[in-house]
């Protein structure tokens, strides 16, 4: 029967720590807790109230060290746990290093069968900095090439100064005993015989002195020593704990809603769980209890990060087509920036009779063509029953506060309708500037049929174009920009029937391709 | 800052349990006047989210507020008869208390009718949110205020003590919000919603601001400038990181209950509110005309995910 020991480094939250201990010791395995000396809470006394007799019998407390992040004391705390185990005289096969904020995601029995099947492998991330860039950003080799007497968290300036000075002076050092420094995550699972050798090494003065002034030795000490005493092929370069770092380099924290994400990971423990995620712990307990009997097993350690990576890639700039509160490209453009619903706009000179065209469009299914909604002292919807309830026709000030927002609200009222409206130029409210270059807008130009635009030529006849200068200005601009528009000619202010059919076809096409 | 000190002197501690505040506790600061009926649910709601201590500034309530709060070990009360208006609508009082008790803590500054909803607020607590923000290097949390209303006249939305206000006022405007960045304090000025639509349809630009920075990890030198709409220094008003998005929240605001009438009538007498109580005179007109705030475009509140879908809340990269 395989026997395990768990060393748990904890500095707060005794409640969840006891909960973890209870879970870890169900199968007669050992738990050794290192309780940070900085926390004055009497953990041993509290354990007596929180744990039952069998669990207490399998729980031991390591000599307490005041742990400082990034410094040797972190390794010292772990070594204290190992020494405690050595003194207890218990025979164990593996030791697993955990933190108080970790939790199990698989039954201990599954872990044991996994370890047994793989026959005495060492589970520790071991990366050679010469061949493999382990830390994406920040210091790697500097961590051991130079002395570090200051903690970067407390004295970032002194830390940097000391590093810079040593670099300038060309002070470099070598690891003792021809050790080749290796890096890796702090959390590991190692065999007891290997750890006994590590303990022996840790008692040698040269090694201790060297690692005491390295930076973040907990990601280096065990990795380096293990790599030096164990053949490469028996090291599985990964711990048994699932963890992930955010882009800021901080461990990802798991909350009550992360059960599914954790349950799919092919690991045995997860780091790190929020202190308040008791429902998540409950669910994981259930999962473990319900899968204990089954033969569910893990063949390889695998991270399943698809959902996380998808989430991050989407959230980096916000959900596509969705307004972001507290960010916008252009105050004038307003919500049009986020709009992905197509619409159409009929830009016309003042004289044209557009009602027949509008009637024809409104007769189409799924199309509604408002009248001149951006003009004048009331909102001229001219489509009874299709007014926007938040913008009453007699309250144009609501529309005028930010017209693009009104437009976005209006065209999105009914997801199954494609809407359009009429804009007579010049209109003075600058909506045309937005509409013409909005990629979602299908623009229909209505011009008087005259010889301003000679057939077969792109050049305007400027002398006669003066009357509808603004229209032609925009037309020229649009054509220069290469945007596709529909150009209608009204003869004597009447749009010919074949043009109406052409526009109807086009708008109907818009309707069928609109995203739902 | 000096003003905060001057006005702070008009505050008299009535119940002082601040000794019980622990270093990492999340605190809530509340100015109120005659709003005791809202308190039981309010306290419940925020206790569940992880608020550890409530610091009340009681502007001379006469509805048994002290008796209601009295025994709670996580509440402290300061009393003042001084003018709400003279203290810049409570801002000086708040700045005084925030500086004295809030320094080094995450602080929520609220009215008793405001309920914060944030990404995952159904499964995660406010302390988990603040821990995340702090870890990512952000010291404030931006939110927009959503005015909630019932489907009848305001007078018909009767609220009973202890009730979830969402039972009475589940509706809100899903669209019709306007955001602009203003240069003075770099704040995002957001207006819109039912206030603009119903109470300011002819001068929508005068509609009250809806941007709120109610959650801040307070430092000695911080201050609120205009209610919780604008804070100082400017970086607190930034909703996002420079390169990427941060989570933002929605502050559900339950003003339009039958309680409004009493309040408005009193305020019209006292003239103690912003801009000559312009807002309140419009409320009174609205109440007298039995105005219905509900419209066919109103949306029933269904939780934070809905706010994200409507583009009123961002999840940021909070996985």
Interface residues (C-beta under 8 A of the other chain):
Chain A: X246 X247 X248 X250 X252 X253 X255 X256 X257 X274 X276 X279 X308 X311 X312 X315 X316 X317 X318 X319 X322 X323 X324 X325 X326 X327 X328 X331 X334 X338 X388 X389 X390 X391 X392 X395 X397 X398 X401 X402 X405 X408 X409 X412 X413
Chain B: X50 X120 X123 X124 X125 X127 X128 X131 X132 X135 X136 X137 X142 X144 X173 X175 X176 X177 X178 X179 X180 X181 X188 X190 X191 X196 X197 X201 X202 X203 X204 X205 X238 X239 X240 X244 X245 X248 X295 X296 X297 X308 X309 X311 X312 X313 X314 X315 X316 X317 X319
